[in-house]
């Protein structure tokens, strides 16, 4: 099972699409409420698809990605956080930028 914000690769035939999970929806459960089937909503920046529209995928079509974020990636995610009015996510991304040392040098 994948968690929100996790980077994944969606495999569709010969196409691989890098994106991040925005929501997991259990669509089938066992009698003991164990998830049997989960659909994932995720976003991508790749030009193959419009990055503003979420994609839906089955767990079997997704793989964990070892993606490394660049400054432009974090900025794009922060823009998405602002558009969705998700202050907590924006702050987490800001801390991530500080943690990995992406800062603008300010000269006096």
N, CA, C and O of each residue as an XYZ file, in Angstrom:
432
protein
N       0.838     -1.170      0.000
C       0.000      0.000      0.000
C       0.886      1.237      0.000
O       1.901      1.285      0.694
N       0.499      2.221     -0.773
C       1.246      3.468     -0.903
C       0.591      4.553     -0.073
O      -0.624      4.544      0.122
N       1.386      5.483      0.414
C       0.864      6.575      1.241
C       0.822      7.898      0.493
O       1.468      8.057     -0.543
N       0.066      8.836      1.017
C      -0.037     10.162      0.423
C       1.332     10.817      0.356
O       2.110     10.754      1.308
N       1.621     11.449     -0.782
C       2.892     12.124     -0.976
C       4.016     11.226     -1.453
O       5.097     11.718     -1.778
N       3.790      9.926     -1.504
C       4.832      8.991     -1.925
C       5.014      9.050     -3.439
O       4.039      9.088     -4.190
N       6.267      9.058     -3.877
C       6.578      9.077     -5.306
C       6.471      7.676     -5.864
O       6.985      6.723     -5.278
N       5.798      7.550     -7.007
C       5.585      6.251     -7.637
C       5.816      6.351     -9.144
O       5.834      7.438     -9.722
N       5.989      5.191     -9.753
C       6.054      5.090    -11.205
C       4.851      4.267    -11.643
O       4.654      3.142    -11.183
N       4.055      4.834    -12.529
C       2.883      4.166    -13.091
C       3.312      3.502    -14.388
O       3.816      4.172    -15.290
N       3.117      2.186    -14.493
C       3.483      1.428    -15.683
C       2.223      1.123    -16.474
O       1.318      0.449    -15.982
N       2.170      1.625    -17.708
C       1.058      1.352    -18.614
C       1.649      0.913    -19.941
O       2.022      1.744    -20.770
N       1.735     -0.399    -20.141
C       2.378     -0.914    -21.354
C       3.842     -0.535    -21.350
O       4.574     -0.877    -20.422
N       4.275      0.172    -22.386
C       5.675      0.614    -22.481
C       5.894      1.982    -21.842
O       7.027      2.458    -21.762
N       4.833      2.603    -21.396
C       4.916      3.936    -20.818
C       5.135      3.875    -19.319
O       4.484      3.103    -18.616
N       6.049      4.688    -18.839
C       6.295      4.853    -17.405
C       6.066      6.316    -17.059
O       6.644      7.205    -17.686
N       5.225      6.566    -16.065
C       4.893      7.932    -15.684
C       5.255      8.130    -14.220
O       4.768      7.409    -13.349
N       6.110      9.108    -13.954
C       6.520      9.433    -12.596
C       5.514     10.405    -12.001
O       5.152     11.395    -12.637
N       5.063     10.129    -10.786
C       4.109     11.014    -10.128
C       4.098     10.776     -8.632
O       4.894      9.991     -8.117
N       3.202     11.450     -7.933
C       3.105     11.293     -6.487
C       1.656     11.036     -6.106
O       0.727     11.566     -6.716
N       1.488     10.209     -5.080
C       0.163      9.834     -4.588
C      -0.461     11.017     -3.863
O       0.162     11.634     -3.000
N      -1.698     11.320     -4.225
C      -2.407     12.379     -3.511
C      -3.533     11.812     -2.653
O      -3.988     12.455     -1.707
N      -3.978     10.600     -2.993
C      -5.063     10.008     -2.213
C      -5.173      8.517     -2.522
O      -4.998      8.090     -3.663
N      -5.461      7.742     -1.497
C      -5.712      6.310     -1.658
C      -7.174      6.042     -1.296
O      -7.661      6.508     -0.266
N      -7.867      5.288     -2.151
C      -9.273      4.980     -1.903
C      -9.463      3.465     -1.921
O      -9.248      2.813     -2.942
N      -9.867      2.920     -0.781
C     -10.167      1.492     -0.710
C     -11.507      1.281     -1.399
O     -12.513      1.873     -1.009
N     -11.518      0.429     -2.431
C     -12.764      0.202     -3.156
C     -13.340     -1.187     -2.916
O     -14.450     -1.487     -3.355
N     -12.585     -2.038     -2.217
C     -13.101     -3.353     -1.838
C     -12.403     -3.810     -0.566
O     -11.188     -3.669     -0.433
N     -13.185     -4.365      0.378
C     -12.647     -4.842      1.654
C     -13.156     -6.243      1.940
O     -14.203     -6.658      1.443
N     -12.393     -6.963      2.752
C     -12.829     -8.279      3.190
C     -13.855     -8.106      4.314
O     -14.139     -6.987      4.741
N     -14.400     -9.221      4.783
C     -15.389     -9.151      5.861
C     -14.785     -8.589      7.155
O     -15.514     -8.090      8.012
N     -13.458     -8.670      7.297
C     -12.795     -8.107      8.484
C     -12.247     -6.702      8.216
O     -11.366     -6.220      8.927
N     -12.787     -6.055      7.175
C     -12.401     -4.697      6.784
C     -10.946     -4.548      6.365
O     -10.397     -3.448      6.434
N     -10.314     -5.629      5.935
C      -8.965     -5.566      5.373
C      -9.088     -5.118      3.917
O      -9.893     -5.680      3.174
N      -8.311     -4.121      3.492
C      -8.396     -3.686      2.092
C      -8.029     -4.804      1.122
O      -6.987     -5.443      1.266
N      -8.881     -5.033      0.144
C      -8.612     -6.019     -0.905
C      -8.138     -5.302     -2.165
O      -7.201     -5.748     -2.827
N      -8.783     -4.207     -2.484
C      -8.433     -3.446     -3.681
C      -8.428     -1.963     -3.339
O      -9.368     -1.439     -2.741
N      -7.351     -1.304     -3.733
C      -7.200      0.128     -3.472
C      -6.888      0.832     -4.785
O      -6.056      0.371     -5.566
N      -7.560      1.950     -5.022
C      -7.264      2.799     -6.178
C      -6.487      4.003     -5.658
O      -6.760      4.517     -4.574
N      -5.525      4.437     -6.446
C      -4.688      5.566     -6.054
C      -4.873      6.714     -7.026
O      -4.902      6.526     -8.242
N      -4.997      7.906     -6.464
C      -5.055      9.124     -7.263
C      -3.672      9.735     -7.178
O      -3.127      9.916     -6.089
N      -3.104     10.053     -8.341
C      -1.788     10.666     -8.297
C      -1.638     11.712     -9.393
O      -2.391     11.740    -10.366
N      -0.645     12.567     -9.203
C      -0.358     13.663    -10.117
C       1.013     13.452    -10.742
O       1.873     12.779    -10.174
N       1.201     14.032    -11.912
C       2.484     13.968    -12.605
C       2.791     15.310    -13.237
O       1.884     16.089    -13.531
N       4.083     15.581    -13.449
C       4.508     16.780    -14.160
C       4.866     16.457    -15.604
O       5.123     17.364    -16.395
N       4.885     15.172    -15.957
C       5.294     14.783    -17.292
C       4.327     15.316    -18.344
O       3.120     15.399    -18.117
N       4.876     15.671    -19.484
C       4.072     16.250    -20.550
C       3.136     15.241    -21.216
O       2.238     15.636    -21.959
N       3.330     13.955    -20.965
C       2.464     12.935    -21.556
C       1.013     13.218    -21.195
O       0.106     13.013    -22.001
N       0.815     13.685    -19.990
C      -0.526     13.980    -19.490
C      -0.538     15.357    -18.862
O       0.508     15.892    -18.494
N      -1.698     15.917    -18.742
C      -1.837     17.227    -18.113
C      -1.590     17.078    -16.616
O      -2.370     16.417    -15.929
N      -0.529     17.674    -16.101
C      -0.150     17.532    -14.706
C      -1.146     18.109    -13.718
O      -1.019     17.885    -12.514
N      -2.140     18.851    -14.202
C      -3.121     19.421    -13.290
C      -4.283     18.475    -13.027
O      -5.062     18.693    -12.099
N      -4.405     17.437    -13.826
C      -5.488     16.469    -13.656
C      -4.946     15.217    -12.974
O      -3.924     14.685    -13.408
N      -5.600     14.732    -11.921
C      -5.104     13.514    -11.270
C      -5.367     12.288    -12.131
O      -6.307     12.259    -12.926
N      -4.524     11.281    -11.960
C      -4.686      9.996    -12.632
C      -5.139      8.980    -11.604
O      -4.837      9.117    -10.418
N      -5.861      7.961    -12.047
C      -6.247      6.862    -11.164
C      -5.493      5.614    -11.580
O      -5.338      5.349    -12.772
N      -5.021      4.843    -10.606
C      -4.263      3.641    -10.909
C      -4.512      2.570     -9.863
O      -4.787      2.866     -8.700
N      -4.412      1.319    -10.296
C      -4.455      0.178     -9.388
C      -3.087      0.001     -8.749
O      -2.075      0.430     -9.305
N      -3.057     -0.623     -7.597
C      -1.790     -0.864     -6.907
C      -0.838     -1.701     -7.759
O       0.376     -1.504     -7.709
N      -1.386     -2.636     -8.541
C      -0.552     -3.504     -9.377
C       0.187     -2.735    -10.470
O       1.207     -3.206    -10.973
N      -0.316     -1.559    -10.842
C       0.300     -0.767    -11.906
C       1.328      0.239    -11.385
O       1.908      0.988    -12.171
N       1.560      0.264    -10.075
C       2.455      1.244     -9.470
C       3.688      0.593     -8.873
O       3.635     -0.529     -8.369
N       4.793      1.309     -8.938
C       6.039      0.889     -8.307
C       6.576      2.059     -7.494
O       6.379      3.217     -7.864
N       7.253      1.762     -6.391
C       7.884      2.816     -5.601
C       9.023      3.418     -6.407
O       9.759      2.701     -7.086
N       9.165      4.724     -6.331
C      10.217      5.426     -7.056
C      11.250      5.951     -6.083
O      10.934      6.327     -4.954
N      12.467      5.970     -6.534
C      13.561      6.546     -5.757
C      13.860      7.951     -6.283
O      15.013      8.379     -6.324
N      12.814      8.652     -6.681
C      12.973      9.982     -7.292
C      13.646     10.953     -6.338
O      13.387     10.958     -5.135
N      14.499     11.758     -6.900
C      15.147     12.826     -6.139
C      14.533     14.138     -6.602
O      14.421     14.410     -7.797
N      14.148     14.925     -5.642
C      13.512     16.192     -5.969
C      14.541     17.274     -6.270
O      15.549     17.408     -5.577
N      14.264     18.040     -7.317
C      15.066     19.209     -7.656
C      14.332     20.433     -7.120
O      13.174     20.353     -6.713
N      15.025     21.559     -7.129
C      14.403     22.788     -6.649
C      13.118     23.083     -7.411
O      12.123     23.489     -6.809
N      13.125     22.885     -8.732
C      11.935     23.167     -9.536
C      10.781     22.232     -9.171
O       9.618     22.629     -9.233
N      11.102     20.987     -8.788
C      10.064     20.040     -8.361
C       9.406     20.508     -7.070
O       8.181     20.495     -6.942
N      10.230     20.919     -6.121
C       9.690     21.364     -4.840
C       8.855     22.624     -5.028
O       7.797     22.773     -4.416
N       9.339     23.539     -5.885
C       8.566     24.748     -6.166
C       7.221     24.402     -6.791
O       6.204     24.996     -6.434
N       7.203     23.448     -7.719
C       5.941     23.035     -8.355
C       4.996     22.429     -7.326
O       3.792     22.685     -7.359
N       5.536     21.628     -6.414
C       4.701     21.042     -5.368
C       4.178     22.119     -4.423
O       3.037     22.046     -3.966
N       5.010     23.116     -4.130
C       4.547     24.209     -3.278
C       3.424     24.992     -3.957
O       2.476     25.417     -3.297
N       3.529     25.183     -5.272
C       2.452     25.852     -6.005
C       1.157     25.052     -5.913
O       0.076     25.616     -5.746
N       1.283     23.730     -6.024
C       0.103     22.869     -5.899
C      -0.474     22.965     -4.489
O      -1.692     23.005     -4.311
N       0.395     23.002     -3.500
C      -0.074     23.142     -2.116
C      -0.811     24.469     -1.921
O      -1.820     24.525     -1.219
N      -0.303     25.533     -2.543
C      -0.985     26.831     -2.449
C      -2.345     26.780     -3.148
O      -3.336     27.296     -2.631
N      -2.384     26.152     -4.329
C      -3.655     26.052     -5.065
C      -4.702     25.263     -4.295
O      -5.892     25.576     -4.349
N      -4.253     24.237     -3.576
C      -5.183     23.403     -2.809
C      -5.371     23.924     -1.387
O      -6.084     23.325     -0.583
N      -4.716     25.056     -1.088
C      -4.808     25.700      0.233
C      -4.394     24.757      1.364
O      -4.983     24.758      2.445
N      -3.353     23.943      1.082
C      -2.842     22.974      2.047
C      -1.599     23.557      2.729
O      -0.471     23.319      2.298
N      -1.827     24.317      3.794
C      -0.745     25.018      4.488
C       0.259     24.034      5.084
O       1.466     24.272      5.034
N      -0.231     22.939      5.645
C       0.658     21.965      6.276
C       1.620     21.365      5.244
O       2.815     21.239      5.510
N       1.102     20.995      4.070
C       1.939     20.422      3.023
C       2.962     21.452      2.548
O       4.126     21.114      2.333
N       2.535     22.708      2.384
C       3.444     23.773      1.977
C       4.589     23.907      2.977
O       5.748     24.031      2.581
N       4.267     23.883      4.269
C       5.296     24.013      5.295
C       6.237     22.805      5.291
O       7.442     22.961      5.485
N       5.694     21.598      5.072
C       6.540     20.405      4.986
C       7.518     20.524      3.820
O       8.687     20.160      3.942
N       7.030     21.038      2.687
C       7.892     21.225      1.528
C       8.959     22.284      1.803
O      10.094     22.155      1.345
N       8.599     23.318      2.541
C       9.573     24.350      2.918
C      10.670     23.754      3.788
O      11.851     24.042      3.595
N      10.273     22.921      4.748
C      11.268     22.260      5.606
C      12.150     21.330      4.774
O      13.352     21.231      5.020
N      11.559     20.650      3.793
C      12.332     19.764      2.924
C      13.363     20.563      2.131
O      14.507     20.132      1.987
N      12.965     21.719      1.621
C      13.905     22.582      0.897
C      15.070     22.964      1.802
O      16.225     22.928      1.377
N      14.772     23.329      3.049
C      15.823     23.700      3.995
C      16.716     22.503      4.311
O      17.936     22.636      4.411
N      16.106     21.351      4.463
C      16.839     20.135      4.841
C      17.848     19.731      3.763
O      18.981     19.363      4.074
N      17.439     19.799      2.516
C      18.336     19.364      1.455
C      19.220     20.505      0.935
O      19.989     20.338     -0.012
N      19.087     21.670      1.586
C      20.006     22.760      1.297
C      19.662     23.591      0.075
O      20.541     24.245     -0.487
N      18.409     23.583     -0.349
C      18.026     24.420     -1.488
C      17.614     25.775     -0.920
O      16.509     25.950     -0.406
N      18.523     26.708     -1.029
C      18.242     28.052     -0.524
C      18.833     29.050     -1.500
O      19.832     28.774     -2.164
N      18.235     30.160     -1.576
C      18.769     31.253     -2.394
C      19.753     32.021     -1.526
O      19.461     32.340     -0.373
N      20.901     32.313     -2.078
C      21.878     33.139     -1.361
C      21.415     34.584     -1.421
O      21.146     35.121     -2.496
N      21.325     35.196     -0.267
C      20.912     36.592     -0.185
C      22.150     37.411      0.160
O      22.788     37.202      1.192
N      22.469     38.334     -0.716
C      23.627     39.190     -0.428
C      23.144     40.547      0.054
O      22.147     41.074     -0.439
N      23.837     41.091      0.994
C      23.464     42.398      1.560
C      24.138     43.510      0.810
O      23.947     44.681      1.138
